[in-house]
Amino acid sequence: MESIEFRYDTQLLLDKYNTEGVDVDDLADDLVDEIREHILETFKGDCLVVAGDSGEDDMAGEKAIIKLHFHTNEPWLVLEYCRSLGEIYDIVVEDMDRQSRGLKG
């Protein structure tokens, strides 16, 4: 059986509300760049995908929405970093080693 170098498939959505009064699409683009750069420089892992767009306005205002996908051995550090940027939700951390052995989760 092949060994998995980075065990945890880490996924989340992040909302960052537009408190700076900038174009929300620019906010999303800047946030994608910031997150991608920070993760590549700070965390070990692979299969990084960071995508962003403007979200629908809600009661708290207009926001950028970021989707993150990353394989790492320390998902809690990625979650902590992303939480420092905005509100995170729809968090999924799956153990790919367990999955490769036919176990759930």
Summary of the structure (lengths in Angstrom):
residues: 105
radius of gyration: 15.1
end to end distance: 18.0
largest distance: 52.1
contacts: 296
relative contact order: 0.31
helix: 31%
strand: 39%
